[in-house]
Amino acid sequence: MGTLSGELVRLRAMKDEDLQYFASLKNDMRTQAAGRRDPPCFTATFMKERHEKTLGSPMKGLWSKL
């Protein structure tokens, strides 16, 4: 795998106004629904509940130990 390069990006904590944008990304048929018969139907409320459930997970923030 190659090295990542580019501009400096500063991350911030997720805000409630970001949830509608995240839902629209998940509902994008071009990227998320390949092979699905029905279109996805994510809402900002669902994305918030999913995020809150993930916050309590013991695996939160753990991507790989390699």
LUMTI-928581 format. One line per 5 residues: number of its first residue (from 1); for each residue x, y, z of N, C-alpha, C. Coordinates in nm, 3 decimals, padded with zeros to 5 digits. Atoms other than C-alpha are relative to their C-alpha. Layout:
BEGIN
NUM) X:Y:Z:X:Y:Z:X:Y:Z | ...
//
This chain:
BEGIN
1) 00.085:-00.118:00.000:00.000:00.000:00.000:00.088:00.123:00.000 | -00.079:-00.121:00.012:00.131:00.343:-00.092:-00.020:00.095:00.116 | 00.008:-00.102:-00.103:00.185:00.642:00.130:-00.105:00.103:-00.038 | 00.099:-00.106:00.024:-00.096:00.894:00.165:00.071:00.135:-00.001 | -00.058:-00.134:00.004:-00.008:01.251:00.072:-00.110:00.098:-00.040
6) 00.099:-00.102:00.035:-00.194:01.577:00.028:00.001:00.113:00.100 | 00.011:-00.114:-00.089:-00.312:01.881:00.216:-00.032:-00.044:00.143 | 00.033:00.024:-00.140:-00.341:01.897:00.594:-00.150:00.014:00.019 | 00.144:-00.003:-00.027:-00.695:01.817:00.704:-00.020:-00.011:00.150 | 00.030:00.004:-00.143:-00.821:01.891:01.054:-00.139:-00.059:00.018
11) 00.128:00.065:-00.026:-01.096:01.664:01.178:-00.067:00.064:00.120 | 00.076:-00.052:-00.115:-01.369:01.779:01.413:-00.103:-00.105:00.038 | 00.104:00.091:-00.045:-01.631:01.598:01.612:-00.124:00.018:-00.088 | 00.121:-00.005:00.079:-01.951:01.513:01.430:-00.104:00.090:00.067 | 00.106:-00.088:-00.050:-02.233:01.767:01.466:-00.134:-00.050:-00.053
16) 00.134:00.042:00.042:-02.609:01.715:01.437:-00.032:00.042:-00.143 | 00.030:-00.045:00.137:-02.621:01.918:01.115:00.073:-00.085:-00.106 | -00.069:00.090:00.093:-02.384:01.660:00.956:-00.083:-00.124:-00.033 | 00.072:00.125:00.014:-02.636:01.377:00.993:-00.079:-00.010:-00.130 | 00.075:00.005:00.125:-02.851:01.471:00.694:00.094:-00.026:-00.117
21) -00.099:00.023:00.105:-02.538:01.480:00.476:00.043:-00.147:-00.001 | -00.038:00.142:-00.007:-02.431:01.134:00.600:-00.110:-00.090:-00.054 | 00.112:00.078:00.050:-02.779:01.000:00.528:-00.007:00.009:-00.153 | 00.004:-00.014:00.146:-02.765:01.140:00.174:00.111:-00.081:-00.066 | -00.108:00.084:00.054:-02.431:00.966:00.117:-00.041:-00.148:00.001
26) 00.043:00.139:-00.009:-02.576:00.634:00.235:-00.114:-00.031:-00.096 | 00.112:00.020:00.090:-02.881:00.683:00.010:00.039:00.014:-00.148 | -00.046:-00.018:00.139:-02.671:00.745:-00.304:00.005:-00.134:-00.071 | 00.009:00.128:00.071:-02.766:00.464:-00.542:00.126:-00.035:-00.078 | -00.120:00.026:00.079:-02.446:00.502:-00.743:00.111:-00.065:00.083
31) -00.110:00.051:-00.081:-02.220:00.416:-00.451:-00.041:-00.104:00.104 | 00.039:00.085:-00.113:-02.422:00.229:-00.187:-00.091:-00.116:-00.036 | 00.104:00.099:00.024:-02.685:00.021:-00.360:00.035:-00.099:-00.112 | -00.038:00.094:00.105:-02.487:-00.189:-00.604:-00.049:-00.140:00.037 | 00.051:00.134:-00.024:-02.663:-00.522:-00.632:-00.125:-00.006:00.084
36) 00.123:-00.001:-00.080:-02.963:-00.415:-00.426:-00.120:00.019:-00.091 | 00.122:-00.015:00.079:-03.311:-00.442:-00.558:-00.076:00.128:00.036 | 00.071:-00.119:-00.047:-03.463:-00.165:-00.347:00.101:00.107:00.041 | -00.092:-00.107:-00.041:-03.305:00.176:-00.284:00.013:00.007:00.152 | -00.015:-00.017:-00.144:-03.162:00.240:00.062:-00.085:00.117:00.049
41) 00.085:-00.106:-00.056:-03.366:00.460:00.293:00.053:00.039:00.138 | -00.058:-00.046:-00.125:-03.143:00.614:00.560:-00.051:00.140:00.029 | 00.043:-00.133:-00.042:-03.260:00.916:00.758:00.102:00.056:00.097 | -00.090:-00.063:-00.096:-03.075:01.165:00.975:-00.021:-00.060:00.139 | 00.031:00.060:-00.131:-03.251:01.014:01.280:00.066:-00.136:00.013
46) -00.064:00.131:-00.002:-03.131:00.665:01.190:00.152:00.013:00.015 | -00.145:-00.018:-00.007:-02.775:00.790:01.138:00.043:00.043:00.141 | -00.032:-00.044:-00.136:-02.781:00.962:01.481:-00.008:-00.118:00.097 | 00.014:00.116:-00.088:-02.908:00.646:01.654:00.115:-00.098:-00.021 | -00.112:00.090:00.032:-02.644:00.438:01.477:00.130:00.052:00.059
51) -00.120:-00.060:-00.057:-02.370:00.681:01.581:00.002:-00.011:00.152 | 00.006:00.008:-00.146:-02.487:00.688:01.943:00.022:-00.143:00.048 | -00.021:00.140:-00.036:-02.495:00.307:01.953:00.148:-00.036:-00.015 | -00.142:00.027:00.023:-02.141:00.296:01.813:00.086:00.063:00.109 | -00.079:-00.065:-00.104:-02.017:00.539:02.079:00.015:-00.087:00.124
56) -00.006:00.086:-00.117:-02.095:00.283:02.349:00.072:-00.132:-00.025 | -00.064:00.126:00.035:-01.916:00.003:02.167:00.143:-00.008:00.054 | -00.139:00.014:-00.046:-01.595:-00.135:02.320:00.099:00.002:-00.116 | -00.087:-00.002:00.117:-01.458:-00.148:01.964:00.010:00.140:-00.063 | 00.002:-00.137:00.052:-01.507:00.229:01.914:00.142:00.047:-00.030
61) -00.130:-00.055:00.039:-01.215:00.376:01.722:00.106:-00.103:-00.033 | -00.096:00.106:00.028:-01.049:00.039:01.670:-00.019:-00.047:-00.143 | 00.010:00.041:00.140:-00.981:-00.022:01.303:00.084:-00.123:-00.027 | -00.089:00.113:00.027:-00.686:-00.257:01.293:00.117:00.004:00.098 | -00.117:00.008:-00.090:-00.406:-00.377:01.517:00.123:-00.047:-00.076
66) -00.115:00.047:00.080:-00.173:-00.468:01.229:00.114:00.096:00.004
//
